[in-house]
Structure formats: structure tokens, C-alpha cells
Amino acid sequence: MELQKPYYAVIFTNTRTEEDNGYGQMADEMEKLAREQPGFIDFESARDELGISVSYWESLGAIANWKSNMDHKVAQQNGIKEWYSWYKVRICLVEREYEFTR
């Protein structure tokens, strides 16, 4: 998918705690909710030994609105309390991209 540049990427990298405690279901719900937010563009995720989720947004304002979404705030609090032993969030401006497809 060709995205209109520039756009923003929020990169959420994490390591998980041992138990699921509803994490999988909440992760699916948060992706669905994020897709409904104004300014949302797309989402990619890999969850294994190191979890990496990348969401794409039209603006910093759209990212701020998503961060303050009440359901998302509940998920953030549960993440700190139960699901993550570590995480880092990076917000990046994407000015250029390229890809390869066989």
C-alpha cells in the first residue's frame, strides 16, 4: 500500500510477562479501535520473543488523540500492571519508503 508522505509511525517495542491475562484479546480490540480513529492509516505487528507493533498516522495530533482515548488508556494501564516487563515507544516521521515483493 502506498501511503501519502510524510506520515508518522508509532513504534511500540516490548517484552511480555509470562501470563496472557487477557493480553491477546485486548491487543486485538486495540487494533480494531485504532483503525476507527481519525488520522489512522495502517498497523503492523509481530508478537513473539520481542513484540513490535507499528501504527501509522497522518499527524502528531492524531497520535495524541489515540494516546488519550479512554479505552486505550485502560489498555496502557493494564500493560504496565500485568502484560509488559519493558516497553519503548518511538514516534517517527516517515519521509521515504521502499519495499521489495517477489
N, C-alpha and C positions, 0 to 999 in steps of 0.2 A: 504494500500500500504506500503510495507516495503522499507524504504529509507536507502541508504548506509550511515552508520555513520562513523565519525561525519559529521554533516552538520549544516548549520546555519538557524536560524529562525529570521525573522524581524517581530516584533510585533508592530503594529500600532494601538493605542488605542485613541479614540477621542469622543468628544461630538460635535454635529452638531448645526449649526444655524437653525433658523426656516424655511427658504425658501430652496427649492431644487436648483433653479438656475442652472440646468443642471448637478447637482451632480451625480444622478443615471446613466446617460449616460456616464459621464466621468469615473466614477468608473468601469463600465463595460468595457470601452475602455482601461483603465489602466491595468485591469486584463488580458485582451487579449494580450496587448503589453508586459506585464511582462512575460507571458508564452512563448513569442517568443525570449526572451533574453538568451544568452549563460549563462549556470550555473543555470538557473531557474529549480526548482524541482516541487513545488506544491503551492497551495494557498487555504486558508480557510477564510471565512468572516461571521460575524454576525453584522447586522446593525439594531439597534433598539434604545433604550434609550442611551446605550453606544455602540459605534461602535468598533468592534475589527476585525482587518484583520491581518492574519499571512501568510507571504510568506516564502518559503523555498528555500535555495540557497546552491550551492556547496562550495562557498568560499566567503571570505570578498571582494575579487576583483570583483566578480560577483555582489555583493551588491553595491559596489561603482559605477560600470558601470551603474547599473539600476538607482541609485540616480542621476547620471549626464545625463541620457537620456533626450533629449530636450523636447519631448512630456510629459515626466514625470515631468520635471521642470515646464512646463506650468500648469500642474495639481496641483503641490505643491503651486505655486503662487496663483492660484485660491482658493485653500483650505485656505490659510492664509487670503486672501482678502474677501472671501464670505462664505465658507462652514463650517469652524470649529470655535467653540468658545474656544476650547482647544484640544491639542493633545500631545501624547508622543510616541516616537519611542524607542524600545528596540531591541538590536541585541544580540542574544544568541547563544552559541554553544550547539548543541544537541548531547549528547554523548550516551544517553539511552532513550528508549521509550517503552511504552507498551500500550495495548488497550484491551477493552472488547467489544464483539459483541454477541448479543443474537441470 
